[in-house]
């Protein structure tokens, strides 16, 4: 009987809708499943055959602590996704790696903690003739601390950038692609390199609404059949990930630009919601992908 840890966080207990169906699906494969908080010092990770990152959603402001834990856990058990993938994917600087690999991404500019906030923001606004733009931390999840601004709100946005830099956090600036207001986001979900299902997220960032300080922003989710160009871009993105393939799970979040072409907004390889409730059999497909690792 395989012993599997589903790794969460105390702050996320009761909030991860994926855990119950995944537990049920894994129990049906004969696995012994335990839900464990990543920072529980009493856990002996060596007793598990596999530690599956699921809802470690409080790591973003404790990233060094989280990555130190991941390194220790990976030395004692099989961490999924692997440590190298987690280190790469928890910092959105990976978007530049994808861009260099020829992947169509949302244009992204980073302002680093030792940079001048005003210079960084003003340079971005000169380079991008966008009506609105987004300020977010380079290490973040669930739209926490992300906000949408109009150009006339430059001073408010600058205060946001300065706050994040003052916390020694890199800042990501992106044009706001307003097609998302109509079309939403498409999240494509893959298990073992195979497409499983997709969902639509409604637009998350509202005008004149301060950045959420909650664990994650509220989302409106529906099932979606992805368009052919979205499937092509997702396949290209998976192939561009600089780690051994296939990954056990991956979620690729896309939005459309003004020409209606999809672009990668985020690549979720660490702790993404997988939205089992919106695709019958998806939890069982994921459990089968995990079982292949254990056979």
Secondary structure in CASP SS format (residue, H / E / C, confidence):
PFRMAT SS
TARGET T0000
AUTHOR 0000-0000-0000
METHOD secondary structure of the structure
MODEL  1
X C 1.00
X C 1.00
X E 1.00
X E 1.00
X E 1.00
X E 1.00
X E 1.00
X E 1.00
X C 1.00
X H 1.00
X H 1.00
X H 1.00
X C 1.00
X C 1.00
X C 1.00
X C 1.00
X C 1.00
X H 1.00
X H 1.00
X H 1.00
X H 1.00
X H 1.00
X H 1.00
X H 1.00
X H 1.00
X H 1.00
X H 1.00
X H 1.00
X C 1.00
X C 1.00
X C 1.00
X E 1.00
X E 1.00
X E 1.00
X E 1.00
X E 1.00
X E 1.00
X C 1.00
X C 1.00
X C 1.00
X C 1.00
X C 1.00
X C 1.00
X C 1.00
X H 1.00
X H 1.00
X H 1.00
X C 1.00
X C 1.00
X E 1.00
X E 1.00
X E 1.00
X E 1.00
X C 1.00
X C 1.00
X C 1.00
X C 1.00
X C 1.00
X H 1.00
X H 1.00
X H 1.00
X C 1.00
X H 1.00
X H 1.00
X H 1.00
X H 1.00
X H 1.00
X H 1.00
X H 1.00
X H 1.00
X H 1.00
X H 1.00
X H 1.00
X H 1.00
X H 1.00
X H 1.00
X C 1.00
X E 1.00
X E 1.00
X E 1.00
X C 1.00
X C 1.00
X H 1.00
X H 1.00
X H 1.00
X H 1.00
X H 1.00
X H 1.00
X H 1.00
X C 1.00
X C 1.00
X C 1.00
X C 1.00
X H 1.00
X H 1.00
X H 1.00
X H 1.00
X H 1.00
X H 1.00
X H 1.00
X C 1.00
X C 1.00
X C 1.00
X C 1.00
X E 1.00
X C 1.00
X C 1.00
X C 1.00
X E 1.00
X E 1.00
X E 1.00
X C 1.00
X C 1.00
X C 1.00
X C 1.00
X C 1.00
X H 1.00
X H 1.00
X H 1.00
X H 1.00
X H 1.00
X H 1.00
X H 1.00
X H 1.00
X H 1.00
X H 1.00
X H 1.00
X C 1.00
X C 1.00
X C 1.00
X C 1.00
X E 1.00
X E 1.00
X E 1.00
X E 1.00
X E 1.00
X E 1.00
X C 1.00
X C 1.00
X C 1.00
X C 1.00
X C 1.00
X C 1.00
X C 1.00
X C 1.00
X C 1.00
X E 1.00
X E 1.00
X E 1.00
X E 1.00
X H 1.00
X H 1.00
X H 1.00
X H 1.00
X H 1.00
X H 1.00
X H 1.00
X H 1.00
X H 1.00
X H 1.00
X H 1.00
X H 1.00
X H 1.00
X H 1.00
X H 1.00
X H 1.00
X C 1.00
X C 1.00
X C 1.00
X C 1.00
X E 1.00
X E 1.00
X E 1.00
X E 1.00
X E 1.00
X C 1.00
X C 1.00
X C 1.00
X H 1.00
X H 1.00
X H 1.00
X H 1.00
X H 1.00
X C 1.00
X E 1.00
X E 1.00
X E 1.00
X E 1.00
X E 1.00
X E 1.00
X E 1.00
X C 1.00
X C 1.00
X E 1.00
X E 1.00
X E 1.00
X E 1.00
X E 1.00
X E 1.00
X E 1.00
X E 1.00
X C 1.00
X C 1.00
X C 1.00
X C 1.00
X C 1.00
X C 1.00
X C 1.00
X C 1.00
X C 1.00
X C 1.00
X C 1.00
X C 1.00
X C 1.00
X C 1.00
X C 1.00
X C 1.00
X C 1.00
X C 1.00
X C 1.00
X E 1.00
X E 1.00
X E 1.00
X C 1.00
X C 1.00
X C 1.00
X C 1.00
X H 1.00
X H 1.00
X H 1.00
X H 1.00
X H 1.00
X H 1.00
X H 1.00
X H 1.00
X H 1.00
X H 1.00
X H 1.00
X H 1.00
X H 1.00
X C 1.00
X C 1.00
X C 1.00
X C 1.00
X C 1.00
X C 1.00
X C 1.00
X C 1.00
X E 1.00
X E 1.00
X E 1.00
X E 1.00
X E 1.00
X E 1.00
X E 1.00
X E 1.00
X C 1.00
X C 1.00
X C 1.00
X C 1.00
X C 1.00
X E 1.00
X E 1.00
X E 1.00
X E 1.00
X E 1.00
X E 1.00
X E 1.00
X C 1.00
X C 1.00
X C 1.00
X C 1.00
X C 1.00
X C 1.00
X C 1.00
X H 1.00
X H 1.00
X H 1.00
X C 1.00
X C 1.00
X C 1.00
X H 1.00
X H 1.00
X H 1.00
X H 1.00
X H 1.00
X H 1.00
X H 1.00
X H 1.00
X H 1.00
X H 1.00
X H 1.00
X H 1.00
X H 1.00
X C 1.00
END
